[in-house]
Amino acid sequence: MRVSAANRRILRAGLIAGVLATLLAACAGGRDQPIAKRIYELHPGGQPSPEHFVICSGHGCYERHDVHLSEGQWEGVRSVFAQAPANAEEERKLIGLAVSKLEKLAGAQTGTDADLGGTYSNFWLANQLDCADETVNTTTYLKLLVADGLITKHRLGGRLHKGDIIDYLPHMAPTIIDQETGTQWVVDSWYLDHGEPPEITTAALWRTDYATWGSTGKPARP
């Protein structure tokens, strides 16, 4: 049976809409509960270890990859904190460097090192990450650092969400809390390419347009 050009356009539009709906739902994550569940499922008891942890890709954490760090590799992560930070601001910079190092180590083992900032910029290639994947992975890296006593001036916070499709695409990211001031800081790897230190900014600023505060000085990639 031949399909008319008009019907083909309708089918194509429906397919694109379905894909977009799936991706938006993944990044929105149904708000927080599904992402919290995925983090727990990846690491029963909620605690990964350098010897074995799992990271996500495939949009919404539908692809999962085992990572195993050697003692030498983990010592390389520890070395980021060799000089103890004098204050919370300095610690946040070190956290960014450590997350970058862990992302590179994990990417080399799993093939996720081709990931580009945004969700759709490299969509059709394998192992592109969306914000749900980035949220789970960055949370895992932060848990590793906290468990080893490397983060002392912050504690892990919850995950934040923004975007309503109309003004911004749905988006999420993990947070840390300054233990002295109580300020919530977002640790967001989604905006940047693989291995770059994540954006770390206050929750209030994170909710505004990325072009006004992001390190690239440009709008976020879709």
N, C-alpha and C positions, 0 to 999 in steps of 0.2 A: 504494500500500500504506500503510495506516494504521499509525502507530507508537504502541504503548501508552504510557501515562503512565510506567510503570515503566521502559520502554526509553528514553524521552526523558530521564528523570533520569539513567540510566546514561550516555547519550551526552553529556549536559551535563557530568556529572562528569568524564568522560574528556577532554572538550575543555578544561575548566578545568585539569585535571591536566597536560595536554600543554603548555598555555600557561605554567603555572607552571614546569614542568620546563625549558622553553626559556629562560625568564627567569633561573632560578636558574643554569642552565648558563652563560648569558651573563655573569652577574656573577661566578660562580666562575671563568669563563674557562678551564676545563680547567687550572686553576692558571696558570702564567705564560706558557708558550710561545705560545699563540695571541695574547695581547695584545702581546707583544714583536713578533710577526710583523706585526700590524696597524700598530703604530707605524712599523715599517720600510717597510711597503707604502705608507703615506700619504706618507712623505717618504723616497724612495730615498736611501740613504746615511745616513739617520737624522736629517738636519738640516733643519728648517723654516726659513723666513726671514720677516721681517715683511711683505715684499712678496707672499708667497704661502705659506700653510700650510692644512692641512685639519683640520677637527674632525669629531667623530662624534656621531651620535644614533641613535635607533631600536633601542636595546638591543643590546649586543654589537658596536657600531660597524658596523651593517648599513646605515646611511644616512651619507653623507659629504658635507661641505660645504666649498667653497673660500672662503677668507677672504683679502682683500687689504687691508693697512693702508697708508695714506698716510704720507709722512714726518712730517707733523704729528701724526698719530695715534700713531706710534711715539715721537715726542718726548714726547708726553703720558705714555706708559708710562715712558720714561726719567726724567721729572721726579719720579717717585715716589722715585727714588734720588738726587735732587739733593743732599741732605745725606748724605754717606757715613755708614753706621751705625757706631757705636763698637764694637759687639760683635755676636756671633752672634744674641743674643736680639733686638736691634734689627733686624738684617737679616731675621730671620724675619717680623717684623711688616710690613716693607716688601715682602717676598715675597708675603705674603697680600694686601696692597693692590694690588700689580701683577697678580697672578693675577685678582683681582676686576675690575680695569680691562680686562684682555685678554678676560675672559669676556663683559663687557658689549659691547665692541667687536665680538667675534665673533658674539654673539647678535643684535645689531642687523642684521648682514648675512645671517644664516642662518635667523632665525626660532626659534632655540633659546632665546630670552629668555623664553619662557613656562615653562621648566622649573621644577619645584618640587623641594624636597628629598625624598629617597627615590626609589623606583622606581614604585610603584603609585599614589601620591597624585594624579597627573595622567595616568594610564596611557593613557587612550583619546584624549587629545589629541595632535596632531602634535608631534614633536620632543621628547618627554619623554626624559630621559637616565637610564640606569641606571649602576651603579658602574663598569662596564667602559667606557662612553662617557666618564664623568668622569675615569677613570684615564688614558685616552689623551689627552684634551684637556688636562688639567692637566700631564701629562708634556710635551706640546707647548709649553705656555706656559713651563714651567720651562726647556726647551731653548732657547727664544728668549732668555730672560733671561740664561742662562749664556753663550750664544754672543756676546752683546753686552757681556760683561764686567760685568754689573750685579750678579751674585751672586758674591761673592768669599770668603765665609766658610763656604760650604757647597759640596758637590758633589752631583750627582745620585746617588741610591741606586736600588735595585731596587723592585719592586712587592711589597707585602705582602698577604697573604690571611688572612682569618679566617672563622669560621662553619662549622658542620657540619650545618646545617638543623635539627638537634634543639635546640641551645642558641641559635643565632643564624642568621639567613639568611646565605648565603655573601656575602662582601664583599671588595673589594680597593681599594687606593689606592696612589699613588706616594709615594716618600720622598726626603728630602734628608739628607745626612750632615754633621754639624758637623765641620769639618776639624781643629779643635783638640782636641775631646774624643772624636770618633768616635761620638757619640750619633746614633742614627737617629730622624729626625722625620718623621711622616706628614703629608702635605699633602692633605687630604680635602675636596673640594667637594660630595660626594654628600649630606651631611646637610642642607645648607642650600639655600635658593632661589637662583635664578639671580642672579649678580652680587654675592652676599654674599662677603666674604673667607672663604676656606676655613678649616676647623679645622686647626690645626697643633699637633700634640701628639706626645709620645714614643711610640715603637712599643709599649712596655710598657703605657702607659695606653690607647692606642688599642684594644688587644685586650680591654679591659674594657667594661662596660656604658656606653653613651654617656651615659645620664642622669646618671652620676656625674661626668663631666668635660666634657661638651659645653657650648657657649656658650648654648644655648637653655634649659638646665636641665630639659629634658623628654626622654622616650624618643625614639629615632630614629623617623622616619616609615618605614613599611614600603615 
